[in-house]
Amino acid sequence: MRVQVLFDEAGNVKATYHMRAQTDGRKIPLASLRPQAGEHVAILDIPRELEQLKPGALHASVRVDRSGAMPRLVARAAR
């Protein structure tokens, strides 16, 4: 499952947008998050272990890991 994510330079998630399936089964954004200075937007895979979370819980449970070649959504470390 994929989600559009707005995040800052540190990988903190500012907003998420859960895309709806089109009639042909593809999932494409029907809206778009718009980044401000210092923010980025990407469509990222939700980690399998977090796919069952409701949107609000998912938002609170993830961050964006920017250490590799491509950003990826990962579980936030327990505080």
N, CA, C and O of each residue as an XYZ file, in Angstrom:
316
protein
N       0.849     -1.161      0.000
C       0.000      0.000      0.000
C       0.902      1.234      0.000
O       1.975      1.232      0.604
N       0.454      2.279     -0.682
C       1.262      3.499     -0.799
C       0.485      4.698     -0.269
O      -0.744      4.693     -0.213
N       1.239      5.724      0.117
C       0.654      6.949      0.638
C       1.520      8.120      0.171
O       2.740      7.995      0.066
N       0.884      9.249     -0.107
C       1.635     10.458     -0.443
C       1.993     11.135      0.879
O       1.133     11.321      1.740
N       3.266     11.503      1.036
C       3.763     12.024      2.314
C       4.435     13.381      2.110
O       5.241     13.556      1.196
N       4.094     14.331      2.968
C       4.758     15.629      3.039
C       5.657     15.573      4.269
O       5.178     15.315      5.373
N       6.963     15.813      4.089
C       7.901     15.683      5.198
C       8.970     16.767      5.130
O       9.207     17.370      4.083
N       9.610     16.997      6.283
C      10.655     18.021      6.335
C      12.036     17.390      6.154
O      12.157     16.182      5.955
N      13.069     18.223      6.225
C      14.447     17.779      6.016
C      14.878     16.696      7.007
O      15.709     15.849      6.678
N      14.315     16.722      8.222
C      14.671     15.753      9.254
C      13.881     14.448      9.121
O      14.124     13.502      9.870
N      12.938     14.389      8.175
C      12.137     13.190      7.982
C      10.855     13.160      8.785
O      10.152     12.150      8.798
N      10.539     14.270      9.465
C       9.296     14.347     10.225
C       8.118     14.473      9.264
O       8.130     15.313      8.364
N       7.105     13.637      9.458
C       5.929     13.648      8.600
C       5.018     14.794      9.006
O       4.589     14.885     10.156
N       4.727     15.662      8.052
C       3.852     16.810      8.283
C       2.416     16.511      7.866
O       1.474     17.011      8.482
N       2.242     15.693      6.816
C       0.907     15.335      6.324
C       1.002     14.055      5.509
O       2.041     13.748      4.925
N      -0.094     13.319      5.479
C      -0.188     12.142      4.624
C      -1.496     12.214      3.852
O      -2.484     12.773      4.329
N      -1.490     11.645      2.662
C      -2.680     11.588      1.825
C      -2.817     10.161      1.319
O      -1.971      9.668      0.573
N      -3.888      9.510      1.733
C      -4.150      8.132      1.327
C      -4.890      8.157     -0.002
O      -5.997      8.685     -0.098
N      -4.273      7.585     -1.017
C      -4.822      7.623     -2.371
C      -5.919      6.581     -2.539
O      -5.847      5.496     -1.961
N      -6.927      6.911     -3.326
C      -8.026      5.985     -3.602
C      -7.758      5.256     -4.905
O      -7.102      5.786     -5.802
N      -8.264      4.043     -5.002
C      -8.099      3.257     -6.228
C      -9.005      3.812     -7.320
O     -10.153      4.174     -7.062
N      -8.488      3.874     -8.526
C      -9.268      4.273     -9.690
C     -10.067      3.070    -10.193
O      -9.882      1.957     -9.701
N     -10.933      3.280    -11.150
C     -11.767      2.197    -11.666
C     -10.942      1.082    -12.293
O     -11.396     -0.061    -12.335
N      -9.744      1.383    -12.780
C      -8.910      0.335    -13.372
C      -7.991     -0.320    -12.342
O      -7.153     -1.146    -12.703
N      -8.140      0.042    -11.052
C      -7.354     -0.576     -9.988
C      -6.074      0.148     -9.626
O      -5.483     -0.131     -8.583
N      -5.625      1.091    -10.483
C      -4.402      1.835    -10.162
C      -4.695      2.823     -9.047
O      -5.817      3.309     -8.913
N      -3.684      3.112     -8.255
C      -3.825      4.137     -7.226
C      -2.995      5.333     -7.641
O      -1.769      5.251     -7.716
N      -3.652      6.430     -7.907
C      -2.972      7.665     -8.272
C      -3.544      8.783     -7.418
O      -4.705      8.704     -7.018
N      -2.785      9.807     -7.128
C      -3.306     10.896     -6.307
C      -4.407     11.661     -7.028
O      -4.272     12.005     -8.202
N      -5.500     11.925     -6.310
C      -6.561     12.765     -6.841
C      -6.376     14.197     -6.367
O      -7.028     15.122     -6.851
N      -5.482     14.354     -5.422
C      -5.108     15.665     -4.896
C      -3.601     15.628     -4.711
O      -2.973     14.583     -4.881
N      -3.029     16.753     -4.369
C      -1.586     16.783     -4.203
C      -1.205     17.653     -3.016
O      -1.721     18.758     -2.848
N      -0.304     17.146     -2.204
C       0.242     17.938     -1.102
C       1.263     18.902     -1.690
O       2.021     18.526     -2.584
N       1.294     20.128     -1.206
C       2.194     21.140     -1.755
C       3.237     21.532     -0.726
O       2.900     22.125      0.299
N       4.491     21.215     -0.978
C       5.549     21.525     -0.007
C       5.882     23.012      0.035
O       5.784     23.719     -0.967
N       6.273     23.458      1.203
C       6.807     24.802      1.413
C       8.335     24.674      1.434
O       8.867     23.581      1.241
N       9.022     25.759      1.662
C      10.489     25.726      1.741
C      10.931     24.729      2.810
O      10.406     24.733      3.923
N      11.897     23.878      2.469
C      12.421     22.903      3.410
C      11.576     21.642      3.547
O      11.873     20.788      4.381
N      10.534     21.518      2.740
C       9.673     20.342      2.783
C       9.743     19.590      1.455
O      10.142     20.143      0.430
N       9.351     18.332      1.496
C       9.386     17.466      0.314
C       8.104     16.650      0.266
O       7.457     16.446      1.294
N       7.733     16.182     -0.923
C       6.587     15.290     -1.097
C       7.054     14.074     -1.876
O       7.801     14.195     -2.848
N       6.606     12.891     -1.439
C       6.916     11.651     -2.151
C       5.774     10.670     -1.944
O       5.073     10.721     -0.933
N       5.594      9.777     -2.908
C       4.659      8.670     -2.755
C       5.491      7.487     -2.299
O       6.381      7.023     -3.011
N       5.185      6.998     -1.082
C       6.018      5.986     -0.439
C       5.200      4.762     -0.047
O       4.000      4.853      0.212
N       5.870      3.624     -0.009
C       5.241      2.389      0.451
C       5.099      2.433      1.959
O       6.011      2.855      2.670
N       3.932      1.989      2.447
C       3.724      1.856      3.888
C       4.363      0.534      4.309
O       4.097     -0.496      3.689
N       5.205      0.542      5.355
C       5.793     -0.712      5.815
C       4.694     -1.732      6.124
O       3.683     -1.393      6.739
N       4.896     -2.976      5.696
C       3.877     -4.021      5.837
C       3.355     -4.137      7.272
O       2.161     -4.351      7.484
N       4.245     -3.996      8.253
C       3.830     -4.153      9.648
C       2.944     -3.006     10.137
O       2.366     -3.098     11.220
N       2.830     -1.928      9.357
C       2.014     -0.781      9.754
C       0.777     -0.591      8.875
O       0.002      0.338      9.101
N       0.581     -1.447      7.886
C      -0.531     -1.276      6.947
C      -1.901     -1.334      7.601
O      -2.848     -0.756      7.066
N      -2.046     -2.012      8.744
C      -3.346     -2.160      9.386
C      -3.757     -0.919     10.176
O      -4.909     -0.816     10.598
N      -2.833      0.031     10.384
C      -3.144      1.226     11.170
C      -4.096      2.156     10.434
O      -4.034      2.284      9.212
N      -4.968      2.796     11.182
C      -5.850      3.821     10.632
C      -4.983      5.036     10.276
O      -3.882      5.167     10.812
N      -5.448      5.929      9.385
C      -4.624      7.056      8.923
C      -3.992      7.900     10.037
O      -2.809      8.228      9.949
N      -4.738      8.253     11.066
C      -4.181      9.074     12.144
C      -3.078      8.367     12.906
O      -2.059      8.969     13.242
N      -3.286      7.083     13.179
C      -2.272      6.300     13.889
C      -1.038      6.102     13.018
O       0.087      6.137     13.518
N      -1.240      5.894     11.723
C      -0.103      5.750     10.819
C       0.735      7.022     10.811
O       1.959      6.962     10.924
N       0.085      8.164     10.679
C       0.772      9.463     10.655
C       1.662      9.622     11.897
O       2.793     10.099     11.802
N       1.143      9.221     13.049
C       1.879      9.372     14.310
C       2.976      8.324     14.485
O       3.847      8.482     15.341
N       2.945      7.259     13.689
C       3.846      6.128     13.898
C       5.018      6.047     12.936
O       5.849      5.147     13.058
N       5.105      6.968     11.978
C       6.147      6.858     10.948
C       6.991      8.121     10.830
O       6.632      9.194     11.316
N       8.118      7.945     10.170
C       8.968      9.048      9.766
C       9.545      8.666      8.407
O       9.387      7.526      7.970
N      10.202      9.592      7.741
C      10.807      9.312      6.447
C      12.312      9.179      6.636
O      12.972     10.082      7.152
N      12.840      8.040      6.210
C      14.278      7.795      6.259
C      14.863      8.289      4.938
O      14.531      7.763      3.876
N      15.725      9.292      5.001
C      16.320      9.892      3.811
C      17.783      9.497      3.651
O      18.502     10.116      2.866
N      18.239      8.478      4.381
C      19.661      8.137      4.358
C      20.081      7.392      3.099
O      21.263      7.404      2.755
N      19.159      6.749      2.405
C      19.503      6.002      1.194
C      19.335      6.853     -0.053
O      19.156      8.069      0.019
N      19.398      6.187     -1.192
C      19.249      6.877     -2.476
C      17.829      7.422     -2.662
O      17.634      8.456     -3.301
N      16.840      6.719     -2.097
C      15.440      7.126     -2.212
C      14.846      7.201     -0.812
O      15.183      6.377      0.038
N      13.970      8.170     -0.550
C      13.333      8.227      0.765
C      12.422      7.016      0.960
O      11.872      6.477      0.000
N      12.271      6.593      2.234
C      11.358      5.492      2.511
C      10.692      5.721      3.861
O      11.277      6.319      4.765
N       9.482      5.244      3.979
C       8.716      5.363      5.195
C       9.136      4.265      6.159
O       9.185      3.096      5.776
N       9.440      4.617      7.401
C       9.847      3.635      8.415
C       9.107      3.930      9.714
O       8.615      5.038      9.927
N       9.038      2.923     10.575
C       8.406      3.104     11.883
C       9.230      4.095     12.700
O      10.461      4.056     12.691
N       8.541      4.971     13.395
C       9.212      5.938     14.288
C       9.706      5.180     15.508
O       9.010      4.296     16.007
N      10.875      5.506     15.987
C      11.430      4.876     17.185
C      10.555      5.204     18.389
O      10.038      6.316     18.500
N      10.389      4.248     19.279
C       9.606      4.469     20.500
C      10.263      5.555     21.334
O      11.489      5.626     21.428
N       9.449      6.387     21.927
C       9.983      7.503     22.720
C      10.086      7.130     24.167
O      10.514      7.943     24.986
